């Protein structure tokens, strides 16, 4: 029996969506704990989590908050694309340096308004430098 013929197929999608939302919220909390300067940032982020299957779920993340919704996020200033498998690993064990390495290797792609991308990059680089010192 697959998800389309399962008697509770509609509930499976809701549970998966709820689990993903909670995972995104926990990941964001851990990320901002390592980079406290980002906690004050008012920003809408579009997070795309492509899988091997058809269609990539798109999430709208509004900070501070965070407020996480499954939405195309047309008002986003920052777009982040992470394969779902990489996101799961980074969410589970990833520290800031792991996210930076994933970005450097192309596993995390960031685009959007140049000023926002630059600001985020600078804040993260300064935090990484502090952690090394």
Phi, psi and omega in degrees: 000128178256183185296334181279337180252354180294135183300336180248032184305320180295327179285327180299315179298320179294315180297314180299319180295318179295317178298318180295317179301314179296320179295318177297316180298315179296320180295317179296320177299316179294318181296314181287338174294326178278335180233076186301334180298337180280347182296328182275349185294129174262117189202148171246127182244139173259117180250120178250129182241076182295145176242178178291335181281190181282144174073130179253124177297138179242131183242143174255123180241120179249125177239151000290166183154270351279156172247113185247122178225153176275103191201148181294346175056055178297341181264011184291141175264345184223133177246129179235129178238123179222127175304140185306320181297319178291320179300316180301316179295313180295323179293325183285308187236358190286129171260176181305317181296327178291321176296318179297317178296319179297323177294313181298328180269004177083010179278337175240123180247132182234131176214178179137204180298126185307320181295322181289316179299316180296315179301312180300314179300316180295316180297316180293317179298319178297319180294319178297320179296319178297320181294328179284332184286000000 
